[in-house]
C-alpha cells in the first residue's frame, strides 16, 4: 500500500517567516499535503489558520491542504461547514478538514470563550461533524444538539466531491467517535507514542467496524517532529538521526498501520525559522522519503 507524506507548515508570522512560500516549496518537493495547527492565542506572532490555508491554496495547484486540527469550540460549526465548502471548491477539492475538541483551556479564557468540559469537547466534536455533513447533503437542514443547533438551514452550493474529515483525538470516547464518524485519525507522536498508538488505532478501527463501516477506508495518519542529522535528540515527540535511521523509524510507523505520515521538520543545530525548515524539508524529500518507500515496497 502506498504511503503518503505531509509537511507541517507553522503559522508563524514573524518578520522572516513566509509559510506560503514554504507550502509552495513543499508542493515542488513532492509532498502530498501541507497542514497547519490552530492556536489563535499566543505571544508568538502567528496567522489565523483558515486565512493562511486560503492563501496557500491560492498559491499552489496540486498539494492537499489540511487543518491539523481546527478547534471546534473556536468557531460555529455551521460557519465552518460553509467555509470548508468554499475552500474545497476554490482549491479544486484539495481540503482535508481536520477537527479537534480544542486543546488549551487557557486559549478559551483568553478569547472570552466558554471553557468546555472534556465531555463537552467530545460531544461538540460529534455535533460539529453531524452539522457539517447535514448541511453538505440536505436541504433545509435542522439539528438540535446539546451544544450546537441549526434550524431549517440551507447551504448552497453543496460540495461537488466529499470533504474528508480527520480527527485529532486521544481519549476513549473521542477514539470511539473517530471510528464511528471520521474519515481519518491523526494523533501526534508526543501524545500517542507507538506503544500506545497501536492500541488506540485498534480502538478506532473496532469502533468503525461496530458502526458497520469498513475500517480499511479510514486514513490513519501520524504526526511527528523530525530532524535529519547527527547529534540531536528531539525527545519523545520526535524522531532524529541520519537519513537511514529516520527512514527506518518512519517505516516502522507505517508498518503499525499509519500509512500517512505528517512531518514537522526542525533543525536544532541551525538558526530557527524558514531557512532551517527548508533545509530539513529538502532532506526529507530527497533522502528520507525515498528510503521509506523502498523499505515498504
C-alpha positions as CSV (number, residue, x, y, z in Angstrom):
1,X,0.0,0.0,0.0
2,X,1.2,3.5,-0.9
3,X,2.4,5.7,1.9
4,X,1.6,9.5,1.7
5,X,3.6,12.2,3.4
6,X,2.6,15.6,4.6
7,X,4.7,18.6,5.7
8,X,3.7,20.7,8.7
9,X,3.8,24.5,7.9
10,X,3.9,26.7,11.0
11,X,1.5,29.6,11.1
12,X,4.4,31.8,12.0
13,X,4.0,35.5,11.1
14,X,7.4,36.7,12.2
15,X,9.4,39.2,10.0
16,X,11.4,36.5,8.3
17,X,8.7,33.8,8.0
18,X,6.8,33.0,4.8
19,X,4.6,30.0,5.3
20,X,3.0,30.4,1.9
21,X,6.4,30.1,0.3
22,X,7.1,27.0,2.4
23,X,3.9,25.4,1.2
24,X,4.8,26.2,-2.5
25,X,8.2,24.6,-1.9
26,X,6.6,21.5,-0.3
27,X,4.5,21.1,-3.4
28,X,7.5,21.3,-5.6
29,X,9.4,18.8,-3.4
30,X,6.5,16.3,-4.0
31,X,4.8,16.2,-0.6
32,X,1.2,15.0,-0.7
33,X,-0.3,17.6,1.7
34,X,0.6,20.5,3.9
35,X,-1.0,21.2,7.3
36,X,-1.0,23.8,10.0
37,X,-2.3,23.8,13.6
38,X,-4.9,26.1,15.1
39,X,-3.8,28.2,18.1
40,X,-5.3,31.7,17.8
41,X,-3.9,32.9,21.1
42,X,-0.3,33.3,22.0
43,X,2.7,35.6,22.4
44,X,4.4,34.5,19.2
45,X,3.2,36.2,16.1
46,X,1.0,33.8,14.0
47,X,-1.5,33.9,11.2
48,X,-5.1,32.7,11.7
49,X,-5.3,29.1,10.4
50,X,-8.1,29.4,7.9
51,X,-6.9,32.6,6.4
52,X,-3.4,31.2,6.0
53,X,-4.6,28.0,4.3
54,X,-6.7,30.1,1.9
55,X,-3.6,31.9,0.7
56,X,-1.7,28.6,0.5
57,X,-4.5,27.1,-1.6
58,X,-4.3,30.1,-4.0
59,X,-0.5,29.8,-4.4
60,X,-0.5,26.1,-5.1
61,X,-2.3,23.8,-7.5
62,X,-1.8,20.1,-6.6
63,X,-1.0,19.6,-2.9
64,X,-3.7,18.9,-0.4
65,X,-4.3,21.4,2.4
66,X,-5.2,20.2,5.9
67,X,-6.2,21.8,9.2
68,X,-4.3,19.9,11.9
69,X,-6.6,20.3,13.7
70,X,-9.3,23.1,13.8
71,X,-10.5,23.6,17.3
72,X,-14.3,23.2,17.1
73,X,-15.2,25.5,20.0
74,X,-13.5,28.5,18.4
75,X,-16.0,28.8,15.5
76,X,-19.7,28.0,15.0
77,X,-19.8,24.6,13.2
78,X,-22.3,25.7,10.6
79,X,-19.9,28.5,9.6
80,X,-17.0,26.1,9.4
81,X,-19.1,23.9,7.1
82,X,-19.7,26.9,4.8
83,X,-16.0,27.9,5.0
84,X,-14.9,24.4,4.2
85,X,-17.2,24.0,1.2
86,X,-15.9,27.3,-0.2
87,X,-12.2,26.5,0.3
88,X,-12.7,22.9,-1.0
89,X,-14.4,24.3,-4.2
90,X,-11.9,27.1,-4.8
91,X,-8.9,24.8,-4.3
92,X,-10.2,22.2,-6.7
93,X,-11.2,19.7,-4.0
94,X,-7.9,19.7,-2.0
95,X,-9.2,20.4,1.5
96,X,-8.8,17.9,4.4
97,X,-10.9,19.2,7.3
98,X,-9.1,18.2,10.5
99,X,-11.2,18.8,13.6
100,X,-10.5,18.5,17.3
101,X,-12.2,19.3,20.6
102,X,-9.8,22.2,21.4
103,X,-6.6,21.7,23.3
104,X,-5.9,24.7,25.5
105,X,-8.4,25.9,28.1
106,X,-6.2,29.0,28.6
107,X,-6.9,29.9,24.9
108,X,-10.7,29.8,25.5
109,X,-10.4,32.0,28.6
110,X,-8.1,34.5,26.8
111,X,-10.5,35.0,23.9
112,X,-13.6,35.2,26.2
113,X,-15.0,31.8,25.1
114,X,-16.7,29.4,27.4
115,X,-14.4,26.6,28.6
116,X,-15.9,23.3,27.7
117,X,-15.5,20.2,29.8
118,X,-13.7,17.2,28.5
119,X,-17.1,15.6,27.8
120,X,-18.4,18.7,26.1
121,X,-15.4,18.8,23.8
122,X,-16.1,15.3,22.5
123,X,-19.9,15.9,22.3
124,X,-19.2,19.2,20.5
125,X,-16.9,17.5,18.0
126,X,-19.6,14.9,17.2
127,X,-22.3,17.6,16.8
128,X,-20.0,19.7,14.5
129,X,-19.5,16.7,12.2
130,X,-23.2,15.9,12.0
131,X,-24.0,19.6,11.3
132,X,-21.4,19.8,8.6
133,X,-22.4,16.7,6.8
134,X,-26.1,17.5,7.1
135,X,-25.5,21.0,5.6
136,X,-23.4,19.5,2.8
137,X,-26.0,16.9,1.9
138,X,-29.5,18.1,2.8
139,X,-31.8,21.0,2.1
140,X,-33.4,22.9,4.9
141,X,-31.3,21.0,7.5
142,X,-32.3,21.2,11.2
143,X,-30.2,19.8,14.0
144,X,-30.8,20.3,17.8
145,X,-27.8,19.2,19.8
146,X,-26.8,19.9,23.4
147,X,-24.2,22.5,22.3
148,X,-25.0,23.5,18.7
149,X,-28.1,23.9,16.7
150,X,-29.2,24.9,13.2
151,X,-32.8,25.4,12.1
152,X,-34.0,25.0,8.5
153,X,-30.6,25.9,7.2
154,X,-29.7,25.8,3.6
155,X,-26.1,25.7,2.4
156,X,-25.5,26.1,-1.3
157,X,-23.7,25.1,-3.2
158,X,-23.2,21.6,-1.9
159,X,-19.7,20.0,-2.2
160,X,-19.1,18.5,-5.6
161,X,-17.0,15.8,-4.0
162,X,-16.8,14.6,-0.4
163,X,-14.7,16.7,2.1
164,X,-12.7,14.3,4.2
165,X,-12.9,14.9,8.0
166,X,-9.9,13.8,10.1
167,X,-10.0,13.9,13.9
168,X,-7.1,14.6,16.3
169,X,-8.3,12.6,19.2
170,X,-6.8,10.6,22.1
171,X,-9.3,9.7,24.9
172,X,-11.5,6.5,24.8
173,X,-14.8,8.4,24.0
174,X,-13.1,10.5,21.3
175,X,-11.4,7.5,19.7
176,X,-14.8,5.7,19.6
177,X,-16.3,8.8,17.9
178,X,-13.5,8.9,15.4
179,X,-14.0,5.3,14.3
180,X,-17.8,5.9,14.1
181,X,-17.8,9.1,12.1
182,X,-14.5,10.3,10.8
183,X,-12.7,9.7,7.6
184,X,-9.3,9.8,9.2
185,X,-7.4,9.9,12.5
186,X,-4.3,12.0,13.1
187,X,-2.7,11.7,16.6
188,X,0.6,13.2,17.5
189,X,3.6,11.1,18.5
190,X,4.1,13.2,21.6
191,X,0.7,12.4,22.9
192,X,0.4,8.9,21.5
193,X,3.8,7.1,21.4
194,X,3.9,3.9,19.3
195,X,3.4,1.5,22.2
196,X,0.1,3.3,23.0
197,X,-0.8,4.4,19.4
198,X,-1.2,0.8,18.2
199,X,-3.9,0.0,20.8
200,X,-5.6,3.4,20.2
201,X,-5.7,2.6,16.5
202,X,-7.3,-0.7,17.2
203,X,-10.0,1.0,19.2
204,X,-10.7,3.4,16.3
205,X,-10.9,0.6,13.8
206,X,-13.1,-1.6,16.1
207,X,-15.5,1.3,16.5
208,X,-15.7,1.8,12.8
209,X,-16.5,-1.9,12.3
210,X,-19.1,-1.8,15.1
211,X,-20.7,1.1,13.2
212,X,-21.0,-1.0,10.1
213,X,-18.1,0.8,8.3
214,X,-15.1,-0.6,6.5
215,X,-12.1,0.1,8.8
216,X,-9.8,-0.1,5.8
217,X,-11.4,3.1,4.5
218,X,-10.1,5.2,7.4
219,X,-6.9,7.1,6.9
220,X,-4.6,6.6,9.9
221,X,-2.0,9.4,9.9
222,X,0.8,10.0,12.4
223,X,2.1,13.5,13.2
224,X,5.6,13.9,14.5
225,X,8.5,16.3,14.7
226,X,11.6,15.2,12.8
227,X,15.2,16.2,12.3
228,X,17.6,14.7,9.7
229,X,21.1,14.9,11.0
230,X,23.6,13.8,13.7
231,X,23.9,14.6,17.4
232,X,20.4,15.8,18.3
233,X,17.5,14.3,20.2
234,X,14.0,15.7,19.8
235,X,12.7,13.8,22.8
236,X,9.6,11.6,23.0
237,X,7.7,13.7,20.5
238,X,10.1,13.5,17.6
239,X,12.5,11.4,15.6
240,X,16.1,12.4,14.9
241,X,19.1,10.9,13.3
242,X,20.8,10.2,9.9
243,X,18.6,9.6,6.9
244,X,18.7,5.8,7.2
245,X,17.7,5.8,10.9
246,X,14.9,8.3,10.4
247,X,13.6,6.3,7.5
248,X,13.6,3.1,9.5
249,X,11.5,4.8,12.3
250,X,9.1,6.2,9.8
251,X,8.8,2.8,8.0
252,X,8.1,1.3,11.4
253,X,5.2,3.7,12.0
254,X,3.8,2.7,8.6
255,X,4.0,-0.9,9.4
256,X,1.9,-0.2,12.6
257,X,-0.8,0.9,10.2
258,X,0.0,4.6,9.9
259,X,0.3,4.8,6.1
260,X,0.1,8.6,6.2
261,X,2.9,10.5,7.9
262,X,2.7,14.2,8.8
263,X,6.2,15.6,9.4
264,X,7.1,18.8,11.2
265,X,10.8,19.5,10.4
266,X,13.1,21.0,13.0
267,X,16.7,22.0,12.9
268,X,18.2,22.2,16.4
269,X,21.7,22.9,15.1
270,X,20.8,25.7,12.8
271,X,19.1,29.1,13.1
272,X,15.4,28.9,13.8
273,X,12.9,29.9,11.1
274,X,12.1,29.2,7.5
275,X,15.7,28.6,6.3
276,X,16.2,25.8,8.8
277,X,12.9,24.2,7.9
278,X,13.6,24.5,4.2
279,X,16.9,22.5,4.6
280,X,15.1,19.8,6.6
281,X,12.2,19.6,4.1
282,X,14.6,19.1,1.3
283,X,16.5,16.4,3.1
284,X,13.2,14.7,4.0
285,X,12.1,14.8,0.4
286,X,15.4,13.8,-1.2
287,X,17.0,11.5,1.3
288,X,14.4,10.0,3.7
289,X,11.1,9.6,1.9
290,X,12.6,7.5,-1.0
291,X,14.2,5.2,1.6
292,X,10.9,4.8,3.4
293,X,9.1,3.8,0.2
294,X,11.9,1.4,-0.7
295,X,11.7,-0.2,2.7
296,X,7.9,-0.7,2.4
297,X,7.9,-1.8,-1.2
